[in-house]
Amino acid sequence: MTLQGKNALVTGSSRGIGRGIAFKLAESGARVAIHYVQNEAAAKNTLAEVCKRGGSGFIVQADVTKPEQIKAMFKRVAEEFGTLDIFVSNARPEAVEFFQAPMDITLEQWDTAFDSQAKAFLVGVREATPLMKRGGKILAITYAEGSRTGGLQPWVGMGSAKAALESLVRYFGVALAKKGITVNAISPGWTEDSVLNSLPQQVQDLITNWHVRGWTPMGRLGTPADVAGVVGLFCHEDADWITGQVIYADGGASLMNPEVPTEIQIG
Ligand SMILES: NC(=O)c1ccc[n+]([C@@H]2O[C@H](COP(=O)([O-])OP(=O)(O)OC[C@H]3O[C@@H](n4cnc5c(N)ncnc54)[C@H](OP(=O)(O)O)[C@@H]3O)[C@@H](O)[C@H]2O)c1
């Protein structure tokens, strides 16, 4: 697959899944805007790795909970690239900024979740579209298990915000169809080298063992490269007919039945 001559912006690409996406797009030939909020060193490191892979780009800072900063980020993209072909909305604040159960979550935490996902996507897509003069690919990185379930109580803010994000994907899918712009969401399962590594070691071990032991049929956690591969597929012209969809990229974890012990489900 070649993305030679294409320009991409990946939010939250200083680290984690976004970084993997930036690598994939660069390896495929795209120029990539590497975005971060506070970790400039990590963003510079991602850009250096992008250049090592034969790619090019620049780094740009913005807090995606602030619409004016999102607009400034796209202004910079317009100055550097002139046009945009791929916009991946991936950034997500640290868990401590929103991780609180429904009866305790502060309105500030709630707003952080919604502003960083639904509002950031609303503003970002409206800024990206005028730059997509030759059609384009817009992708949101969601967590559909969080928007569909209620068990992990402190995820209520982000789960609800991701649900709103997924809804926006469908509305924008229709709104931008005639412009040749597709809008889709990718829903990874638990992924290595991401927010997972910021959790206490015991929590990391519990989650990893759960997936390796059976919850993920493929028997391992995902990697940023796994998710990036799916972004790459969507960026290919063969995917031009898919829009408004939420696609799981989770090694089959979303196929498991939570009412039945995993030992019985996997032979
Ligand atoms: N990790 C998983 O297992 C998993 C599973 C399903 C879905 N996802 C989704 O995948 C996406 C990436 O997750 P991740 O775990 O890879 O993330 P991560 O490693 O925690 O990295 C977060 C990224 O977002 C940036 N960021 C944080 N707060 C921001 C803000 N207010 N404004 C702008 N940028 C901000 C960070 O920039 P700095 O480096 O400057 O702080 C960093 O680049 C998220 O949308 C997440 O919901 C992740």
The ligand as an ORCA input file, in Angstrom:
! r2SCAN-3c Opt
* xyz 0 1
  N      -4.522      1.557     25.368
  C      -5.536      0.746     25.184
  O      -5.512     -0.422     25.607
  C      -6.733      1.246     24.409
  C      -7.818      0.382     24.176
  C      -8.914      0.844     23.453
  C      -8.914      2.151     22.969
  N      -7.857      2.974     23.197
  C      -7.895      4.336     22.655
  O      -6.724      4.573     21.911
  C      -6.364      5.958     22.009
  C      -4.911      6.079     22.431
  O      -4.767      5.462     23.695
  P      -3.300      5.150     24.300
  O      -3.521      4.273     25.468
  O      -2.412      4.744     23.208
  O      -2.891      6.626     24.809
  P      -1.625      7.061     25.709
  O      -0.478      6.123     25.517
  O      -2.129      7.324     27.089
  O      -1.226      8.443     25.004
  C      -2.151      9.509     25.057
  C      -1.818     10.502     23.965
  O      -2.800     11.569     23.990
  C      -2.134     12.811     24.242
  N      -2.984     13.642     25.110
  C      -3.298     13.417     26.406
  N      -4.123     14.387     26.859
  C      -4.316     15.253     25.829
  C      -5.014     16.470     25.676
  N      -5.727     17.020     26.667
  N      -4.962     17.098     24.484
  C      -4.240     16.572     23.469
  N      -3.552     15.427     23.539
  C      -3.592     14.779     24.726
  C      -0.802     12.455     24.884
  O       0.156     13.499     24.640
  P       1.430     13.722     25.627
  O       2.416     12.618     25.280
  O       1.935     15.068     25.262
  O       0.935     13.623     27.028
  C      -0.457     11.160     24.148
  O       0.080     11.439     22.878
  C      -7.352      6.593     22.981
  O      -8.364      7.255     22.259
  C      -7.915      5.409     23.730
  O      -9.219      5.630     24.237
  C      -6.771      2.547     23.921
*
